[in-house]
Amino acid sequence: MSRCTKTRHLEVHHIRTDGGNGIENARVLCQDCHENTGSYGSSGHNSPPAFSAETKAKALKNANNQCECTKKDCHS
């Protein structure tokens, strides 16, 4: 499966809105891929609290500072 190659404008996304703020619920996405998730910007959507700076840094390091999206044609 191909992976998005973007390395700029990265954001840490909650995999599950009810999954907590730990690293196991964090996924690095570029802004475009983040906007294409089903939960991004949904009205009436209860966003979970923001990740800590430590969790964000760890997620970015684990992802090698690259978007982790593997959806085909996510933002082409």
Backbone torsions as a table, in degrees:
resi	resn	phi	psi	omega
1	MET	NA	132.1	179.7
2	SER	-76.5	157.9	-176.9
3	ARG	-122.8	144.8	174.9
4	CYS	-57.8	139.4	-176.2
5	THR	-101.3	5.8	-177.3
6	LYS	-69.1	140.6	179.5
7	THR	-125.3	6.6	179.8
8	ARG	-120.9	158.3	179.8
9	HIS	56.0	46.4	-179.1
10	LEU	-85.1	143.3	179.3
11	GLU	-132.2	152.6	177.1
12	VAL	-100.5	120.2	-172.9
13	HIS	-104.8	141.3	172.7
14	HIS	-77.0	123.2	178.3
15	ILE	-64.3	-45.6	176.4
16	ARG	-125.0	134.1	-179.1
17	THR	-66.0	-24.5	179.2
18	ASP	-105.5	18.4	-174.8
19	GLY	-95.1	3.4	178.7
20	GLY	87.4	-177.3	-175.5
21	ASN	-112.5	21.9	177.8
22	GLY	-83.9	168.7	-178.0
23	ILE	-61.0	-27.9	-179.5
24	GLU	-69.2	-13.7	179.4
25	ASN	-111.4	14.1	-177.3
26	ALA	-108.4	137.4	177.3
27	ARG	-138.9	132.8	-179.2
28	VAL	-87.1	124.9	177.5
29	LEU	-133.0	147.0	171.5
30	CYS	-71.1	165.3	-177.6
31	GLN	-57.3	-41.8	-179.5
32	ASP	-62.7	-47.1	-179.8
33	CYS	-66.5	-37.8	178.5
34	HIS	-61.4	-44.1	179.4
35	GLU	-64.2	-21.9	-179.8
36	ASN	-92.0	7.0	174.3
37	THR	-79.2	155.8	-178.2
38	GLY	-65.9	-23.5	-175.0
39	SER	-99.8	-8.1	-175.7
40	TYR	-67.1	122.3	173.9
41	GLY	66.7	16.8	179.9
42	SER	-66.5	134.2	176.3
43	SER	-73.1	141.2	-178.2
44	GLY	77.3	3.4	-178.7
45	HIS	-85.6	126.5	177.8
46	ASN	-86.4	103.8	179.0
47	SER	-72.3	138.0	175.9
48	PRO	-70.9	163.5	177.4
49	PRO	-59.4	153.0	-179.6
50	ALA	-62.9	150.9	174.9
51	PHE	-68.6	151.7	175.4
52	SER	-70.3	160.2	177.7
53	ALA	-59.9	-36.2	179.3
54	GLU	-64.2	-45.2	179.4
55	THR	-65.6	-41.9	177.6
56	LYS	-59.7	-46.1	-179.0
57	ALA	-62.3	-42.1	180.0
58	LYS	-66.3	-41.7	178.7
59	ALA	-62.4	-44.4	178.7
60	LEU	-62.4	-41.6	178.9
61	LYS	-64.7	-45.5	179.5
62	ASN	-61.1	-31.4	-179.1
63	ALA	-90.5	4.5	-177.0
64	ASN	56.0	36.6	178.7
65	ASN	52.1	45.1	178.9
66	GLN	-141.4	147.6	177.5
67	CYS	-56.7	138.7	-179.5
68	GLU	-100.4	9.1	-179.6
69	CYS	-68.3	135.6	177.1
70	THR	-123.4	12.0	178.7
71	LYS	-69.8	134.7	177.8
72	LYS	-69.8	131.8	177.4
73	ASP	57.2	38.6	-177.6
74	CYS	-58.3	-44.6	-177.5
75	HIS	-144.0	34.9	-179.7
76	SER	-88.3	NA	NA
